[in-house]
Amino acid sequence: MTGERLLEIRGLCVDYGQGPGAVHAVTDADLVLHRGEVLGLAGESGSGKSTLAMAATRLLRAPGVITDGEVWFYPADGPAVDLLAADYGALRVLRWSQVSLVLQSAMNALNPVMTIRTQLTDALAAHSARMSRRDRQARAVELLEMVGISSDRLTSHPHELSGGMRQRVMIAMALALRPQVVIMDEPTTALDVVTQREILEELKDLRDQFGFAILFITHDLSLLIEIADSIAVMYAGRLVERAPASALFHAPRHPYSLGLLSSFPPLHGPRAPMTGIPGSPPDLRNLPSGCVFHPRCKFAFDRCAEQAPPLEMVGARPGRLAACWLQVGDTPVPAELAASEPRGTGPAASANGSAPAAEPDGLPQPADASEQAPGSEEPVQQGSTA
């Protein structure tokens, strides 16, 4: 049931290396994934997205070290499991059957000397001992067809498949046992836009049918707008904003989120200039003082360079969190960060929380011109400040 906690990350901290030279890749991360939810995790390369996922599932390799925090998994039946304290046997039972992962690099994830059939059926045999050999073979065919690959490819080895096909095989493997949580790390990077759309639609259908939750990690906010219920944004190892997808799309509250949204063309409405984010991500070994984003922020003022803002609730809407001094106190809030939020809580692809109206050209359009994507040429409606 949507709303129940399924995966909870509390105060997670991850370093690469130890001692004074350690790189603080994730700092004090708090996330809650609810049953049936698609939670998007966005940010630039090096922001800590993949590290957070690998640490939460205990797949982080040396020199990565979890220095603090807790990760709890709440199964549908049975007691909660502390993933950071669980032994190897317990983790082996949970992985793939309860918590599965689509890795970013399919070339390295698939075994190069085993056929696709063997890799799919081995996973089924390891976790579903009662499934007959014939049923495993039938399930392997079903999984490949589900991701748009012909069943005759079951006899192929990974090197005989294109990059996109290998990535789709990884997605099929992750869904093989109908897990409760699927963590997807850049799952559609190597795919063309048509196949991306097919996979996203299939994921929506499977989620609706089986009720699993997805942690969807990507650089591409346009994908999250299509599929996510809520979005968390990371910068320099820190969570800087979390909000329902439609609210973040139309009314970001952190300058970094605004910059990410302004870095790709809006899906609906008039054309808008893409401004991007000036500068480069900071060196994690030598972070700037105060707010780590302030050297790249056009709205920064004196306090931003002196004090690090906490991730706190902004506005009256539950679930809206931002780490920005502009959203607290008496500082005037720029219009771009004070836009009115849309009604409804669905994915941002719905634009206003409901099915968007179709225009004569067949493209869905926002119903209100004040709710254009950030950076559009239309005026932004001024909303109340936090």
N, C-alpha and C positions, 0 to 999 in steps of 0.2 A: 504494500500500500504506500503510495507516495506520501511523504511527510515523515515516515519513520527513519530514524538514523540507520545507516547501513555501514558506512566507513567514516570514522572520525579521527582526524589528525589534530593533536594538541601540542602546541609549542615545539614543533619539530625543528631541530637544528642539525645541519650537516656541514662538516668541514672536509676539505681535501688536504691531507697532510696534518701534522701536529706541531704544537709549539708556536712560537712567535710568527713563523712563516706560513701558518695555516691559512687556507683560503676559505672564507665563510660563505659557502655556496647557497645555503638555505638558513634563514634566521627567523626563529620563532613563528613558524607557519601554523596557522589554525585553519582547518577546512572540515566541513561536514558534507558528505555525500548521502543524500536521502534515497530511499527505495524508489526505483522507477525514474529517478532524475537523470538528466544529462547535464553534467557540470563541465563547462569549458574552462580550460586553463590556458591563458594567452600571455605572450610576452616575446621580446626579442631573443635571439640566440644568446645563451649565457645567463639568462635571467633565473635559472634554477628549476624550470618546469620538469624536465626529465629527471633531474637529481631528486626532486621531491617524490616523484612516482617510484623511482628505483629504491629509495630509502624506505618508503612506506610498505613496499612489498618484500623487503629484505633481499633485494637483488643488487644492491650497490656494491661495486667492486672496489678493492683497494686502489688508490689510497683514500677512498671515501670513508668517512667515519661519522656515525650518528652520535652526536655529543649530548643530545638532550631531547626530550619529548616522548609522546606516547602515540601509538596507532592502534585503534580498536576496531574490530570487525564484529558486526552484530548479525549473525545468521538468522534466517527465518525461524528456525527451531534450534534450541540449544542456547547455552550461555555465551556471553561475549568473549571474544578471543583477543588477547593482547599480542599483536603480531610481532612487536619488537622483543617480547619475552618468550614467545613460543619456540619449542625445540624443532629440530629439522623434520622429525616425523609428522608433527602437527602441520607444519608448513607444507609438506609434500601432499598431505590430504587436501588442504585448502586450495592450493594452486591449481589452476585450470578448472577444477570442479566448482569452486566457489568464487575465486578471484583469478581472472585471466588477464593476459597482457599481450598487446600487439606492439612488438618492438619497432623502433624507428628504422632499423637496417635489416630488411628481409634477407639480403644476401648473406649476412653473417648469422642470422637466426635459424635458417633452414640448414639441415645436415646435407652437405654436398654429395655424399655417397649413398644416400637413401632415396628411394622414389617417394613421390608425393603420397601415394597410397599408403606406403609403410609408415610415414610420419603421421598421417592422419589416424590410421587404425591403431598405431602404438599408443597414442594418447587416449583413445577410447578404451583399449584393452587395460591400460594401467589404472584407469579410474572407474571403469564400468565392467567389472569382472563377469557379471551375469549376461552381458550382451554377447550373443553368438557371433561367430566369424562372419556369417552371412549378413547379419544385421550391421556389423561394423563396416562391411564393404558397401552396403546400401547407404549407410549414413555418410560415408566418404563421398559417394556420388552426389548425394543431396547437398552436402556442404560446398562442393565445388560449383555445382549449378547455381547455388544460392548467391555466389559471388561472381557469376558470369563466366565460368570456365567450363569447357566441355569435359565430360567425364573421361574421355580418352587420354586426357593429360595425367591421369592417375599413375600411369606407368612412366612418366617423365621424371627426370632428375632436375633439381633446381637450376642447373646451368642451361637447361634446355628451354627455360621459360624466360619471358621478358621480365624486366624489373617490376612492371605493374602487375603482372601475373603472380610473381613471387609475393608481392605485398598482399594480394588478394588471398593467396593461400594462407598467409599468416592470420588474416582476419577470419578465415574459415576455421582455422585451428582454435582460435580464441573462443569462437562461438560453439565449438563442437559439443561441449558438455552443458550448455545452457547455464552459464555461471550467473551468480547474483551481481557481481561487479566485473565490468570489463574496462581495463585501463588501456587507452589507445594513444600511443605516442606518435604523432604525425602519421596517421594510418593511411592517408591518401596522397602523400607527397609525390609518389612516382606515377600517379594515375592521371589520365586525361579528364577533362571536365565532365564528359558524358558518363564515364565510369564512376567518377566521384559522386555524381548525382544518383546513380543507381545504387551505390553502396550506402549513401546517406538514407535513401528511401527504405532500403532493406533494413538498416539499423533501426529506423523508426518503427517499422512494422514488427520486427523482432522484439524490440523493447516493449511495445504495446501488448504483444502476445504473451511474453514470458515475464515481464516486469522487472528485468534487470536494470541496473544503473550503469552509467558510463561516465568515466572521467576522460574527457576528450582534450588532448594536448595538441596545440597547433600554433603556428605563427599566423595563420590565415583567419582573421576575424570574420571574414565573409562566410567561412564554413560554420563557425560557431553560431552565427546569426541564423543559419539554416536549421540547425539541429538542437542547440543548447536551450535548456530552461533557465539556467543561470550561468554567469561568467565570473571567474576570478582572474585578476590581472596581476602578474608578477613583474617586479623590476629589481635587479641586483640582489636576488635572493629573498626579497620581501614581498608579501602580498600588499598591494597598494589600493586595491578596490575590489569589491564583490557586490554584485547586483543582479536582479533578474535581467535576462538577456535583452528584452525590449527596452527596459529602463536604461541600461548601459548604452545601448545603441543610440537612443534618441537624446539621452540626458546624462552624459558622463559627468562624474564629480571629481575626477583626478586628472590633472593635466597630461599625465602619461597615457591614460586611456583615450583622452581626446586626440593625442598625437597618433596613436595606433589607428584610430578610426579615420583620421584624416590622411592615412597613408595608402588607402585603397579606394577605388571608385565606389560611390553609393550604389546599392543594388536597385533602388527605386528612386523616383523623383528626378529633378533636373540634374544636369551635369554639374560637377563641383570640382574645384581645383584640389589637387593632392599636395599638401604642404609637407607632410612627413614630420620627423623629429630631428632637430639639429644636433650635431655632435655625435658622440659614440657612447656606448655603455661604459660605466666606470670600471676601473681596475679593482677587482674584489679584494686585492691585497692592500689597497690604499684608497678606501672609500672617502668621499667628501664628507665634511662635517654636516650636521643637521640632517635635513631631508636629502637622501642620496640622489634625488632627481633634480635638485635645485639648479645645478650648473647648466642643465639643458632646458629649464622651464622658463618660458617667456613671462610668466606671472609671478615669479619668485620675488620675495621681499626680504627684509633683514632677518626676520625670525626664522625663515626657511634655512638660512645658512648656519643658524645657531642651535636649533633644537630639532630633534627628529620627531615628526608627528606620529601619534599612535593610530592604529587602525580602529576607528570608532564608527558607531552608527551616525549617519547623517540624515537629516530630515525626519519626517514622521513615519516613513514607510519601513516596516520591518524588513530586515535582510539587506538594507543598503549600508554598506561600509566603505569608508574611504580614509586614507592616511594623508591628509592635506590640511595645512593650516588655513587655507582659504575657506574651508567649510566650517570653521569654528571661530568664535570671537566676533569682533566688529569690523573685520577687514572686508571691504566691498568685494563681492564675488563677481568675476567677469561673466558677461552674458553667456559665453560658451559653456561655462560650468554651472549655470543656473537655469538651464532650459527646463520647461515643464515636462514632467514624466508622462508617458502614455498610460492610458487606462488598461488594466489587464496584466496578466503575468506570464503569458505564453512566450514561446520563442520569438526573437526579434524579427524573424521572417514574416510574422503576422503583422508587423509594423505597429499596430495599435492594440494588440492583445486579442484581436479577432481576425477573421479572414479578411484581408484587404480587398477593397473594391477593384474590379478589373476595368481598365481603361479600354478604349476602342482598339488599341494596338495589342491588347491581350496581356499586358504587363501589369502586375498589381502595383497600386500607388498608395501612398499614405493619404488618409482621408483629410488630414489637416495640414496645411502648408507650413504651420509653425513647428511640425514634427519632422522636418527633414533631417537627413544625416548631418552630423557635425561637419562644419566646413563648407556646407552647401551655399549657393548664392541666395537662397531665400533667407529672410530675416528670422532670427531665433527668438522665440517668445520668452520673455523674462519670467522666471518663476520665483518662488519664495526661496530664500537662502536658509541654510541650516543654522 
